[in-house]
Amino acid sequence: MESNLILIGMPGAGKSTVGVILAKTLAMDFLDSDLVICRTTGSTLQDLLDRHGLDAFLRTEEDVILGLRPSRTVLATGGSVPLERRAMSYLKSLGTVIYLQVPLEELRKRLSNIRTRGIAFGPGQTLETLYAARTPIYESWADLTITMDPSRNDLEHTVDQIVSALGR
């Protein structure tokens, strides 16, 4: 199995959008784990959360990740995937984990649909508490961190940063 690039980060960080452009740039396949969950379950992420709850959602997400067999693929993961140790250990064995770090203020601007987007919030969590809780988890799994510059809000610049950091 050839090496993969695994994108992690907060919801709204741009993992899917950057992932598509990165895959085209490097002549790799692209896969979005959220879309695989939707296809596998026949539900939207929000519907899964509403009907089955957070714990069942995280188990489903982990099962989907553990069932993937990517090769030369850029994989955009759901924002909660790094919370699942088995899933992340598996993904790290498949390739390079890249954390797309976006400032909280920028995420606030990007996430107008925060309560309907299928974000795995725990009871009483807000975007701020989610950001504070997840940031050290993302950092701990990352082989490479790309801090996205909101003043440049330029996807090609982010892709160029990744390609350069990977030495490709």
VEXNU-86575 format. One record per atom (N, C-alpha, C): x, y, z; atom name; residue in three letters. Coordinates in Angstrom, 2 decimals, padded with zeros to 5 digits, always signed. Atoms other than C-alpha are relative to their C-alpha. Layout:
<rs>
X:Y:Z:CA:Ala
...
</rs>
This chain:
<rs>
+000.84:-001.18:+000.00:N:Met
+000.00:+000.00:+000.00:CA:Met
+000.89:+001.24:+000.00:C:Met
-000.81:-001.22:+000.07:N:Glu
+001.47:+003.35:-001.04:CA:Glu
-000.47:+001.02:+001.03:C:Glu
+000.25:-000.97:-001.05:N:Ser
+001.64:+006.23:+001.38:CA:Ser
-001.14:+000.96:-000.33:C:Ser
+001.15:-000.88:+000.09:N:Asn
-001.34:+008.47:+002.01:CA:Asn
+000.27:+001.28:+000.78:C:Asn
-000.03:-001.24:-000.76:N:Leu
-001.87:+012.00:+003.30:CA:Leu
-001.35:+000.12:+000.70:C:Leu
+001.21:-000.03:-000.80:N:Ile
-004.40:+012.27:+006.12:CA:Ile
-000.15:+001.39:+000.59:C:Ile
+000.26:-001.35:-000.47:N:Leu
-005.90:+015.69:+006.84:CA:Leu
-000.91:-000.04:+001.22:C:Leu
+000.80:-000.11:-001.22:N:Ile
-007.15:+016.41:+010.37:CA:Ile
-000.15:+001.48:+000.34:C:Ile
+000.21:-001.36:-000.45:N:Gly
-008.48:+019.55:+011.99:CA:Gly
-001.46:+000.24:+000.35:C:Gly
+001.34:-000.37:-000.42:N:Met
-011.55:+021.35:+013.24:CA:Met
-000.97:-000.02:-001.18:C:Met
+001.00:-000.21:+001.03:N:Pro
-014.81:+021.34:+011.33:CA:Pro
+000.14:+001.43:-000.54:C:Pro
-000.15:-001.32:+000.60:N:Gly
-014.59:+024.23:+008.88:CA:Gly
+001.44:+000.38:-000.32:C:Gly
-001.41:-000.30:+000.27:N:Ala
-010.79:+024.03:+008.61:CA:Ala
+000.33:-000.04:-001.49:C:Ala
-000.24:+000.08:+001.44:N:Gly
-011.05:+023.26:+004.90:CA:Gly
+000.63:-001.31:-000.44:C:Gly
-000.63:+001.29:+000.32:N:Lys
-009.91:+019.62:+004.97:CA:Lys
-000.47:-000.55:-001.34:C:Lys
+000.53:+000.54:+001.26:N:Ser
-012.22:+018.55:+002.14:CA:Ser
+000.40:+000.85:-001.20:C:Ser
-000.31:-000.90:+001.11:N:Thr
-011.63:+021.59:-000.04:CA:Thr
+001.49:-000.03:-000.33:C:Thr
-001.45:+000.07:+000.20:N:Val
-007.85:+021.62:+000.45:CA:Val
+000.37:-001.39:-000.51:C:Val
-000.31:+001.38:+000.38:N:Gly
-007.82:+017.83:+000.09:CA:Gly
-000.18:-000.27:-001.48:C:Gly
+000.25:+000.20:+001.44:N:Val
-009.33:+017.87:-003.41:CA:Val
+001.11:+000.64:-000.81:C:Val
-001.05:-000.71:+000.75:N:Ile
-006.82:+020.46:-004.65:CA:Ile
+001.36:-000.67:+000.21:C:Ile
-001.26:+000.68:-000.29:N:Leu
-003.92:+018.69:-002.92:CA:Leu
+000.10:-001.31:-000.79:C:Leu
+000.00:+001.26:+000.75:N:Ala
-004.91:+015.37:-004.50:CA:Ala
+000.26:+000.25:-001.49:C:Ala
-000.24:-000.32:+001.41:N:Lys
-005.04:+016.96:-007.96:CA:Lys
+001.44:+000.42:-000.23:C:Lys
-001.37:-000.50:+000.14:N:Thr
-001.70:+018.68:-007.40:CA:Thr
+001.02:-001.13:+000.02:C:Thr
-000.96:+001.10:-000.17:N:Leu
+000.02:+015.44:-006.37:CA:Leu
-000.39:-001.25:-000.78:C:Leu
+000.48:+001.14:+000.79:N:Ala
-001.87:+013.14:-008.78:CA:Ala
-000.32:-001.19:+000.90:C:Ala
+000.43:+001.03:-000.94:N:Met
-003.40:+011.21:-005.88:CA:Met
-001.52:-000.10:-000.03:C:Met
+001.44:+000.11:-000.17:N:Asp
-006.89:+009.94:-005.16:CA:Asp
-000.43:+000.87:+001.18:C:Asp
+000.55:-000.77:-001.12:N:Phe
-009.17:+011.83:-002.76:CA:Phe
-001.16:-000.76:+000.60:C:Phe
+001.09:+000.67:-000.72:N:Leu
-011.50:+010.44:-000.11:CA:Leu
-000.38:+000.85:+001.19:C:Leu
+000.52:-000.76:-001.14:N:Asp
-013.69:+012.24:+002.43:CA:Asp
-000.71:-000.99:+000.91:C:Asp
+000.58:+001.01:-000.88:N:Ser
-014.47:+010.04:+005.43:CA:Ser
-001.43:+000.34:+000.41:C:Ser
+001.39:-000.37:-000.32:N:Asp
-017.64:+012.03:+006.23:CA:Asp
-000.95:-000.50:-001.09:C:Asp
+000.85:+000.48:+001.10:N:Leu
-019.02:+011.17:+002.78:CA:Leu
-000.12:-001.52:+000.01:C:Leu
+000.06:+001.47:-000.11:N:Val
-018.14:+007.50:+003.30:CA:Val
-001.01:-000.39:+001.08:C:Val
+000.96:+000.27:-001.07:N:Ile
-020.11:+007.57:+006.57:CA:Ile
-001.43:+000.20:-000.53:C:Ile
+001.34:-000.28:+000.55:N:Cys
-023.10:+009.15:+004.80:CA:Cys
-000.43:-001.10:-000.97:C:Cys
+000.32:+001.05:+000.98:N:Arg
-022.94:+006.60:+001.97:CA:Arg
-000.25:-001.34:+000.70:C:Arg
+000.12:+001.29:-000.70:N:Thr
-022.48:+003.65:+004.36:CA:Thr
-001.29:-000.10:+000.80:C:Thr
+001.17:+000.03:-000.88:N:Thr
-025.32:+004.61:+006.69:CA:Thr
-001.29:+000.46:-000.68:C:Thr
+001.18:-000.53:+000.66:N:Gly
-027.67:+006.28:+004.21:CA:Gly
-000.60:+001.20:+000.73:C:Gly
+000.46:-001.14:-000.79:N:Ser
-027.94:+009.25:+006.60:CA:Ser
+000.99:+001.15:-000.09:C:Ser
-000.92:-001.12:-000.16:N:Thr
-026.51:+012.70:+006.99:CA:Thr
+000.68:-000.14:+001.36:C:Thr
-000.69:+000.03:-001.29:N:Leu
-024.03:+013.23:+009.81:CA:Leu
-000.89:+000.53:+001.10:C:Leu
+000.87:-000.59:-001.03:N:Gln
-026.50:+015.45:+011.67:CA:Gln
-001.12:-000.96:+000.38:C:Gln
+001.06:+000.96:-000.28:N:Asp
-029.24:+012.83:+011.35:CA:Asp
+000.52:-001.14:+000.89:C:Asp
-000.61:+001.05:-000.85:N:Leu
-026.91:+010.17:+012.79:CA:Leu
+000.16:+000.48:+001.43:C:Leu
-000.17:-000.56:-001.35:N:Leu
-026.07:+012.41:+015.73:CA:Leu
-001.35:+000.16:+000.70:C:Leu
+001.32:-000.24:-000.59:N:Asp
-029.73:+013.35:+016.31:CA:Asp
-000.70:-001.30:+000.38:C:Asp
+000.74:+001.25:-000.24:N:Arg
-031.09:+009.80:+016.08:CA:Arg
+000.72:-000.97:+000.93:C:Arg
-000.72:+001.03:-000.74:N:His
-028.30:+007.79:+017.70:CA:His
+000.91:+000.52:+001.09:C:His
-000.84:-000.60:-001.04:N:Gly
-026.28:+010.20:+019.83:CA:Gly
+001.48:-000.01:-000.35:C:Gly
-001.43:-000.21:+000.24:N:Leu
-022.62:+011.13:+020.05:CA:Leu
+000.80:-001.29:+000.06:C:Leu
-000.80:+001.23:-000.14:N:Asp
-021.23:+007.79:+021.26:CA:Asp
-000.18:-000.93:-001.19:C:Asp
+000.25:+000.87:+001.16:N:Ala
-022.89:+005.80:+018.46:CA:Ala
+000.61:+000.61:-001.26:C:Ala
-000.61:-000.68:+001.14:N:Phe
-021.75:+008.41:+015.93:CA:Phe
+001.51:-000.27:-000.03:C:Phe
-001.45:+000.21:-000.06:N:Leu
-018.13:+008.11:+017.11:CA:Leu
+000.38:-001.45:-000.30:C:Leu
-000.26:+001.42:+000.31:N:Arg
-018.31:+004.29:+016.96:CA:Arg
-000.13:-000.25:-001.50:C:Arg
+000.19:+000.15:+001.45:N:Thr
-019.67:+004.47:+013.41:CA:Thr
+001.17:+000.60:-000.76:C:Thr
-001.13:-000.68:+000.64:N:Glu
-016.96:+006.94:+012.44:CA:Glu
+001.26:-000.86:+000.09:C:Glu
-001.18:+000.85:-000.19:N:Glu
-014.26:+004.68:+013.90:CA:Glu
-000.07:-001.25:-000.87:C:Glu
+000.16:+001.20:+000.82:N:Asp
-015.66:+001.59:+012.15:CA:Asp
+000.26:+000.30:-001.47:C:Asp
-000.21:-000.39:+001.39:N:Val
-015.69:+003.42:+008.82:CA:Val
+001.49:+000.21:-000.26:C:Val
-001.44:-000.25:+000.17:N:Ile
-012.08:+004.60:+009.26:CA:Ile
+000.76:-001.32:-000.02:C:Ile
-000.72:+001.28:-000.06:N:Leu
-010.89:+001.12:+010.23:CA:Leu
-000.26:-000.88:-001.21:C:Leu
+000.33:+000.78:+001.20:N:Gly
-012.57:-000.28:+007.10:CA:Gly
+000.61:+000.56:-001.28:C:Gly
-000.60:-000.60:+001.20:N:Leu
-010.75:+002.04:+004.69:CA:Leu
+001.31:-000.68:-000.36:C:Leu
-001.26:+000.55:+000.50:N:Arg
-007.92:+000.69:+002.54:CA:Arg
+000.58:+000.90:-001.09:C:Arg
-000.47:-000.95:+001.02:N:Pro
-006.57:+003.79:+000.78:CA:Pro
+001.44:-000.27:-000.43:C:Pro
-001.35:+000.07:+000.53:N:Ser
-003.48:+003.84:-001.40:CA:Ser
+000.23:+001.23:-000.88:C:Ser
-000.28:-001.26:+000.71:N:Arg
-001.90:+007.07:-002.69:CA:Arg
-001.23:+000.90:+000.00:C:Arg
+001.24:-000.74:-000.16:N:Thr
-004.92:+008.92:-001.34:CA:Thr
+000.18:+001.14:+000.99:C:Thr
+000.15:-001.08:-000.96:N:Val
-005.49:+012.27:+000.30:CA:Val
-001.34:-000.25:+000.68:C:Val
+001.21:+000.32:-000.77:N:Leu
-008.00:+011.51:+003.06:CA:Leu
-000.36:+001.17:+000.91:C:Leu
+000.53:-001.04:-000.88:N:Ala
-010.05:+014.31:+004.60:CA:Ala
-000.85:-000.71:+001.05:C:Ala
+000.72:+000.67:-001.08:N:Thr
-011.25:+013.10:+007.99:CA:Thr
-001.01:+000.96:+000.63:C:Thr
+000.92:-000.80:-000.80:N:Gly
-014.16:+014.28:+010.08:CA:Gly
+000.76:+000.59:+001.18:C:Gly
-000.69:-000.69:-001.08:N:Gly
-013.17:+016.69:+012.83:CA:Gly
+000.13:-000.79:+001.28:C:Gly
-000.05:+000.78:-001.24:N:Ser
-013.86:+014.12:+015.54:CA:Ser
+000.84:-001.28:-000.12:C:Ser
-000.79:+001.23:+000.17:N:Val
-011.75:+011.27:+014.07:CA:Val
+001.19:-000.07:+000.96:C:Val
-001.14:+000.09:-000.91:N:Pro
-008.66:+012.20:+016.15:CA:Pro
-000.35:-000.30:+001.46:C:Pro
+000.42:+000.37:-001.36:N:Leu
-010.70:+011.57:+019.31:CA:Leu
+000.03:-001.51:+000.19:C:Leu
+000.08:+001.46:-000.03:N:Glu
-010.68:+007.86:+018.45:CA:Glu
+001.40:-000.60:-000.21:C:Glu
-001.39:+000.48:+000.00:N:Arg
-007.31:+006.33:+019.33:CA:Arg
+000.25:-001.11:-001.03:C:Arg
-000.22:+001.11:+000.95:N:Arg
-007.71:+003.11:+017.30:CA:Arg
-000.03:+000.50:-001.44:C:Arg
+000.11:-000.53:+001.36:N:Ala
-008.79:+005.02:+014.20:CA:Ala
+001.25:+000.78:-000.36:C:Ala
-001.18:-000.83:+000.31:N:Met
-005.90:+007.48:+014.45:CA:Met
+001.28:-000.83:-000.06:C:Met
-001.18:+000.88:+000.08:N:Ser
-003.31:+004.79:+015.16:CA:Ser
+000.04:-000.70:-001.36:C:Ser
+000.10:+000.63:+001.31:N:Tyr
-004.53:+003.02:+012.03:CA:Tyr
+000.38:+001.00:-001.10:C:Tyr
-000.30:-000.99:+001.03:N:Leu
-004.42:+006.22:+009.96:CA:Leu
+001.48:+000.37:-000.01:C:Leu
-001.45:-000.33:-000.05:N:Lys
-000.89:+007.05:+011.17:CA:Lys
+000.83:-001.09:-000.66:C:Lys
-000.72:+001.10:+000.63:N:Ser
+000.18:+003.61:+009.97:CA:Ser
-000.10:+000.05:-001.52:C:Ser
+000.24:-000.07:+001.44:N:Leu
-001.13:+004.50:+006.50:CA:Leu
+000.71:+001.16:-000.69:C:Leu
-000.63:-001.12:+000.67:N:Gly
+000.72:+007.75:+005.92:CA:Gly
+000.28:+001.17:+000.93:C:Gly
-000.35:-001.23:-000.71:N:Thr
+001.46:+011.32:+006.97:CA:Thr
-001.27:+000.72:+000.44:C:Thr
+001.15:-000.72:-000.55:N:Val
-001.02:+013.09:+009.24:CA:Val
+000.31:+001.49:+000.01:C:Val
-000.19:-001.44:+000.15:N:Ile
-001.37:+016.78:+008.43:CA:Ile
-001.15:+000.72:+000.71:C:Ile
+000.98:-000.78:-000.76:N:Tyr
-003.14:+019.10:+010.88:CA:Tyr
-000.15:+001.36:-000.65:C:Tyr
+000.31:-001.32:+000.54:N:Leu
-004.80:+022.08:+009.22:CA:Leu
-000.51:+000.85:+001.15:C:Leu
+000.32:-000.82:-001.17:N:Gln
-004.77:+024.61:+012.04:CA:Gln
-000.57:+001.33:-000.49:C:Gln
+000.68:-001.23:+000.37:N:Val
-007.20:+027.50:+011.67:CA:Val
-000.34:+000.75:+001.28:C:Val
+000.35:-000.77:-001.20:N:Pro
-007.62:+030.32:+014.21:CA:Pro
-001.50:-000.06:+000.30:C:Pro
+001.39:+000.09:-000.45:N:Leu
-010.84:+030.19:+016.24:CA:Leu
-000.87:+001.09:-000.64:C:Leu
+000.78:-001.10:+000.60:N:Glu
-011.98:+033.58:+014.92:CA:Glu
-000.40:-000.32:-001.44:C:Glu
+000.29:+000.36:+001.38:N:Glu
-011.76:+032.30:+011.36:CA:Glu
-001.06:-001.10:-000.06:C:Glu
+001.01:+001.06:-000.03:N:Leu
-013.73:+029.16:+012.23:CA:Leu
-001.38:+000.56:+000.29:C:Leu
+001.30:-000.63:-000.30:N:Arg
-016.49:+031.33:+013.72:CA:Arg
-000.62:+000.57:-001.27:C:Arg
+000.49:-000.59:+001.26:N:Lys
-016.77:+033.10:+010.35:CA:Lys
-000.47:-001.08:-000.96:C:Lys
+000.29:+001.04:+000.98:N:Arg
-016.80:+029.87:+008.37:CA:Arg
-001.19:-000.88:+000.37:C:Arg
+001.01:+000.97:-000.45:N:Leu
-019.30:+027.88:+010.46:CA:Leu
-001.33:+000.66:+000.34:C:Leu
+001.31:-000.61:-000.23:N:Ser
-022.64:+029.57:+010.00:CA:Ser
-001.06:-001.06:+000.30:C:Ser
+000.96:+001.09:-000.17:N:Asn
-024.40:+026.18:+010.08:CA:Asn
+000.45:-000.98:+001.08:C:Asn
-000.68:+000.83:-001.01:N:Ile
-022.73:+024.89:+013.24:CA:Ile
-000.90:-001.05:+000.65:C:Ile
+000.90:+000.95:-000.67:N:Arg
-025.80:+023.16:+014.73:CA:Arg
-000.71:-000.95:-000.96:C:Arg
+000.65:+000.90:+000.96:N:Thr
-026.92:+021.44:+011.51:CA:Thr
+001.02:-000.69:-000.89:C:Thr
-001.06:+000.48:+000.87:N:Arg
-023.58:+020.51:+009.97:CA:Arg
+000.45:-001.43:+000.33:C:Arg
-000.44:+001.34:-000.38:N:Gly
-023.11:+017.20:+011.81:CA:Gly
+001.30:+000.04:+000.77:C:Gly
-001.20:-000.12:-000.81:N:Ile
-020.43:+018.37:+014.24:CA:Ile
-000.22:-000.74:+001.32:C:Ile
+000.12:+000.86:-001.19:N:Ala
-019.80:+015.96:+017.13:CA:Ala
+000.25:+000.80:+001.28:C:Ala
-000.06:-000.76:-001.25:N:Phe
-020.51:+018.25:+020.08:CA:Phe
-000.38:-000.90:+001.16:C:Phe
+000.42:+000.64:-001.23:N:Gly
-020.60:+016.84:+023.59:CA:Gly
-001.03:+000.88:+000.69:C:Gly
+001.00:-000.80:-000.71:N:Pro
-023.27:+018.00:+026.04:CA:Pro
+000.59:+001.33:+000.49:C:Pro
-000.41:-001.32:-000.46:N:Gly
-022.95:+021.74:+026.66:CA:Gly
+001.21:+000.59:-000.69:C:Gly
-001.19:-000.53:+000.68:N:Gln
-019.99:+022.15:+024.30:CA:Gln
-000.38:+001.13:-000.95:C:Gln
+000.10:-001.10:+000.97:N:Thr
-019.57:+025.33:+022.27:CA:Thr
+001.17:-000.14:-000.96:C:Thr
-001.13:+000.02:+000.93:N:Leu
-017.25:+025.99:+019.37:CA:Leu
+001.30:+000.29:+000.76:C:Leu
-001.20:-000.38:-000.76:N:Glu
-014.82:+027.60:+021.84:CA:Glu
+000.52:-001.16:+000.86:C:Glu
-000.45:+001.11:-000.86:N:Thr
-014.75:+024.63:+024.24:CA:Thr
+000.45:-001.19:-000.86:C:Thr
-000.41:+001.06:+000.93:N:Leu
-014.55:+022.19:+021.32:CA:Leu
+001.41:+000.27:-000.52:C:Leu
-001.31:-000.42:+000.51:N:Tyr
-011.58:+024.12:+019.91:CA:Tyr
+001.08:-000.22:+001.06:C:Tyr
-000.98:+000.14:-001.09:N:Ala
-009.81:+024.20:+023.29:CA:Ala
+000.27:-001.47:+000.31:C:Ala
-000.18:+001.43:-000.31:N:Ala
-010.38:+020.47:+023.85:CA:Ala
+000.72:-000.75:-001.12:C:Ala
-000.55:+000.76:+001.13:N:Arg
-009.42:+019.30:+020.37:CA:Arg
+001.38:+000.43:-000.45:C:Arg
-001.29:-000.49:+000.51:N:Thr
-006.42:+021.49:+019.57:CA:Thr
+001.18:-000.85:+000.49:C:Thr
-001.14:+000.83:-000.41:N:Pro
-003.97:+019.52:+021.77:CA:Pro
-000.06:-001.43:-000.53:C:Pro
+000.14:+001.35:+000.57:N:Ile
-005.37:+016.24:+020.42:CA:Ile
+000.49:+000.00:-001.44:C:Ile
-000.48:-000.11:+001.39:N:Tyr
-004.83:+017.34:+016.81:CA:Tyr
+001.52:+000.12:-000.02:C:Tyr
-001.46:-000.22:-000.03:N:Glu
-001.32:+018.55:+017.68:CA:Glu
+000.74:-001.29:+000.34:C:Glu
-000.69:+001.23:-000.42:N:Ser
-000.45:+015.22:+019.33:CA:Ser
+000.07:-001.04:-001.12:C:Ser
+000.01:+000.98:+001.09:N:Trp
-001.37:+013.18:+016.21:CA:Trp
+000.76:+000.48:-001.23:C:Trp
-000.52:-000.57:+001.25:N:Ala
+000.12:+015.53:+013.60:CA:Ala
+001.47:-000.33:-000.24:C:Ala
-001.38:+000.09:+000.46:N:Asp
+003.26:+014.69:+011.68:CA:Asp
+000.44:+001.36:-000.54:C:Asp
-000.25:-001.30:+000.61:N:Leu
+002.97:+018.12:+010.08:CA:Leu
-001.19:+000.90:+000.33:C:Leu
+001.06:-000.98:-000.27:N:Thr
+001.01:+021.23:+011.11:CA:Thr
+000.14:+001.14:-000.99:C:Thr
+000.05:-001.12:+000.93:N:Ile
+000.00:+023.81:+008.53:CA:Ile
-000.96:+001.01:+000.62:C:Ile
+000.84:-001.05:-000.56:N:Thr
-001.27:+027.02:+010.08:CA:Thr
-000.52:+000.84:-001.15:C:Thr
+000.62:-000.71:+001.11:N:Met
-003.71:+028.53:+007.67:CA:Met
-000.10:+001.48:+000.34:C:Met
-000.04:-001.45:-000.19:N:Asp
-003.38:+032.27:+007.26:CA:Asp
-001.29:+000.61:-000.56:C:Asp
+001.27:-000.53:+000.48:N:Pro
-006.88:+033.82:+007.12:CA:Pro
+000.14:+001.26:-000.84:C:Pro
-000.18:-001.21:+000.81:N:Ser
-005.48:+037.04:+005.65:CA:Ser
+000.28:-000.37:-001.45:C:Ser
-000.28:+000.45:+001.37:N:Arg
-004.46:+034.99:+002.61:CA:Arg
-001.14:-000.83:-000.57:C:Arg
+001.13:+000.84:+000.38:N:Asn
-007.63:+032.87:+002.49:CA:Asn
+000.11:-000.51:-001.44:C:Asn
-000.40:+000.42:+001.33:N:Asp
-006.05:+031.25:-000.53:CA:Asp
+000.33:-001.49:+000.07:C:Asp
-000.17:+001.46:-000.08:N:Leu
-006.42:+027.50:-000.97:CA:Leu
+001.30:-000.46:-000.66:C:Leu
-001.24:+000.40:+000.68:N:Glu
-003.53:+027.26:-003.42:CA:Glu
+001.22:+000.25:+000.88:C:Glu
-001.10:-000.29:-000.92:N:His
-001.24:+028.89:-000.86:CA:His
+000.12:-001.10:+001.04:C:His
-000.01:+001.09:-000.99:N:Thr
-002.23:+026.25:+001.71:CA:Thr
+000.54:-001.28:-000.62:C:Thr
-000.49:+001.20:+000.70:N:Val
-001.66:+023.47:-000.81:CA:Val
+001.49:+000.12:-000.26:C:Val
-001.43:-000.22:+000.23:N:Asp
+001.72:+024.98:-001.75:CA:Asp
+000.81:-000.20:+001.29:C:Asp
-000.68:+000.20:-001.29:N:Gln
+002.68:+025.06:+001.97:CA:Gln
+000.16:-001.50:+000.29:C:Gln
-000.05:+001.45:-000.26:N:Ile
+001.83:+021.34:+002.29:CA:Ile
+001.00:-000.67:-000.92:C:Ile
-000.89:+000.62:+000.98:N:Val
+003.62:+020.32:-000.89:CA:Val
+001.45:+000.33:+000.34:C:Val
-001.35:-000.42:-000.36:N:Ser
+006.70:+022.31:+000.14:CA:Ser
+000.49:-000.71:+001.26:C:Ser
-000.37:+000.66:-001.25:N:Ala
+006.71:+020.88:+003.67:CA:Ala
+000.27:-001.48:-000.20:C:Ala
-000.20:+001.43:+000.29:N:Leu
+006.48:+017.36:+002.22:CA:Leu
+001.20:-000.22:-000.91:C:Leu
-001.17:+000.12:+000.89:N:Gly
+009.40:+018.09:-000.11:CA:Gly
-000.36:-000.60:-001.35:C:Gly
+000.43:+000.56:+001.29:N:Arg
+007.42:+017.21:-003.23:CA:Arg
-000.04:+001.06:-001.07:C:Arg
</rs>
